[in-house]
Amino acid sequence: MAHSAEVLAEIRRIASEELQLERAVEASDELIQDLQLDSLGLTILAVGLEDRFRIKLTEEDSARVCTVEDLAALVAVRASQAQR
């Protein structure tokens, strides 16, 4: 089962390796304001998490997620549901 800490580590990896973010990603960071992710960056992040944890994220999910912590918690819940 995926835990928020594991998901957070994967978000940090994607941000660093695939999005080439120069700064450390904190759980409290807002995806758009603090990390300055545009629609392409958000898509890359979502697809990376979907592939890694074998889940599906929806448009409705994106409306509810503002921070890295929100995203990590959502992915952890989806991953645990997918394993049932």
KAVENSUL-V85538 format. One record per helix or strand of 2 or more residues. SS is the DSSP state (helix for helix, strand for strand). FROM is the first residue (numbers start at 0). TO is the last residue. Records with the same first field share a line. If there is no record, write none. Layout:
# KAVENSUL-V85538
SS=FROM-TO + FROM-TO
This chain:
# KAVENSUL-V85538
helix=3-17 + 38-52 + 58-63 + 67-81
